[in-house]
Amino acid sequence: MGVLLLALTALFWTPHDPLTQDVTNRLAAPSGAHLFGTDALGRDVLSLVMAGAANSLAVAGSAVALGLGIGVPLGLWAAARSGWRDEVAMRGADLVFAFPSLLTAIMLAAATGPSAFNAALALGVFNIPVFMRVTRGAGRGLWSRDFVSAARASGRSTAQISVQHILPHLLGLLVVQAAVQFSVGVAAEAGLSYLGLGAQPPAPSWGRMLAESQTLIGTAPWLAIFPGLAIFVTVLALSLAGDGLRDRLDPRLKREV
């Protein structure tokens, strides 16, 4: 929650303009004027970290939204079907899972060109089969329930049953999975930006801040410490939130499924 608040604040206010360069004050150590110090171009590191939070969360959130928007409908469709159509859908998902997520994102981002939009698209493509498999796996167990038989007897179509009866029972599980994929997306976005495949200059990015700090780690360690801590805290917080949601929702999910 704190990271989200920081990102929202950065949309309207930062201690200094994160893009303003002040070469006369370059590589200044943390002080009252610059709490996190300044970088090699004299930019305020705290402002860069705040602005980078907005970019990182936007990319990760867009990737999760893409995965939910396409993967969940495909998973509902596969759960309602059987035979060769379900088999083809699952084998397609397995094909995507055959490659590590970050490697897939790197290949897609490299093919489409470096930008925040393409990074979100690349990460979202991997999220599609994740949500598809989760939705399909949990949804199939619900089709044998009495409420589905009652809905069929009342004349509801397969699509109506999927949306009105199956999907509401899966919302808790999907929220948990979304939190997990959000944390993965933040780390993956930082990795893509570190390689130069994410947000491009002058847009601030935690991953690129780490890349730019490599040659100065001995003389200005704060350039790596603060964006590194931002990534660590964000991923850890999202992971713990996902675990907490899972622990809270698991008993209800077991009864429903």
MOWO-V36253 format. One record per run of one state. SS is the DSSP state (H for helix, E for strand, L for the rest). FROM is the first residue (numbers start at 0). LEN is the number of residues. If there is no record, write none. Layout:
BEGIN
SS|FROM|LEN + SS|FROM|LEN
END
This chain:
BEGIN
L|0|1 + H|1|9 + L|10|12 + H|22|3 + L|25|12 + E|37|1 + L|38|5 + E|43|1 + H|44|36 + L|80|3 + H|83|14 + L|97|3 + H|100|12 + L|112|3 + H|115|25 + L|140|5 + H|145|8 + L|153|4 + H|157|37 + L|194|11 + H|205|11 + L|216|5 + H|221|35 + L|256|1
END
